């Protein structure tokens, strides 16, 4: 009886892609109905390609909309080279092109903002049992409509595998992050970004992640403004040593 009870309990704790897709669908539709046009979306496709033992190429394309699936006002294309350190720590150098269009969107010309960006970052991880806690430190050099500025960012990002002890294939996981943005000119604080979501690692090659972002931009005259976004991330990994890979599948945004 005890053995049967344990087996039944294990069966009840199993997750599948259907569970994740159902959760994402319920989250997105609930926000769409409750927030209507106030909730936007971030749609992201990312590629990690391991070049050699210690080097990884990263590419990402992203679009954003003012509503869940309409009024697209922003797109970006970025990438970079990562040097892999022990324990999933890393050094990264990246660059990207970012374009913003007039409200409400639909890529209406002319663009309001064109940005070219370079950045350097260091990622450090702590492990507490199955919990992976990522600390990301980034320095950015930005040219926004030709005007140069610096920006500094810190993100803390815990990830918790649910049905396995690490992020092996067929793993459901929960993740969240908090990120702050600063500059070297007054008033210094620029932005706060909070994310909460869940994901499913189908294979060592493909991971699907979804959730919601709350972004607040500080403004000295009005105090600032915030907006909610639903986020979908499709992450592809090309790595011959992928059987060892168990790091979190976060966006590099």
QUIPE-V656810 format. One record per helix or strand of 3 or more residues. SS is the DSSP state (hx for helix, st for strand). FROM is the first residue (numbers start at 1). TO is the last residue. Records with the same first field share a line. If there is no record, write none. Layout:
SS: FROM-TO ; FROM-TO
//
This chain:
hx: 2-12 ; 17-38 ; 86-88 ; 242-244
st: 39-52 ; 55-65 ; 72-84 ; 90-100 ; 113-128 ; 131-144 ; 147-161 ; 171-182 ; 189-201 ; 206-217 ; 225-238
//
